[in-house]
């Protein structure tokens, strides 16, 4: 009986380490392949368990940015751009798709130009989670402690037209 408990505990720890490595690798967790389902209602993330981080006012990208961590270029949206999915809905969807626990979350409206994974210019919400505690991978059996925590920002991108999850990422360590 002791051996089987040890094996179960080892498997659980290995799975947790694998999840942390995947979430914090600086690589995309999913490529955008277009809408997989239509808009869906999302529960208010502050009412979920665990609740999402406190929400900050929405922003709009003001100058072009190239994001090497995920391979996308972001440009400012047109001044009159109004996405079908609100910032509030995007934050709720992002949290339920695996948002990052942090000290706050801020939605930023950006435009991803046609090309690569996008067959048309696409309005997206980039949800930034500030104060995310990233725990680098550790050998099995080494218990992470708060001193191992690297405070970073993490991001989730939601399609502003459909509400579909596109990608989540953490930038590589500096």
Secondary structure, DSSP 8 states (H G I E B T S, - for coil): -HHHHHHHHHHHHHHHHHHHHHHTSSS-S----S-SS-------GGGSSS----EEEEEE--S-EEETTTTEEEE---TT---SS-HHHHHHHHHHTT----SEEEEEEEEE-SBTTBSS-EEEEEEEEEEEEEE----TT----GGGEEEEEEEEEEETTT--EEEEEE----
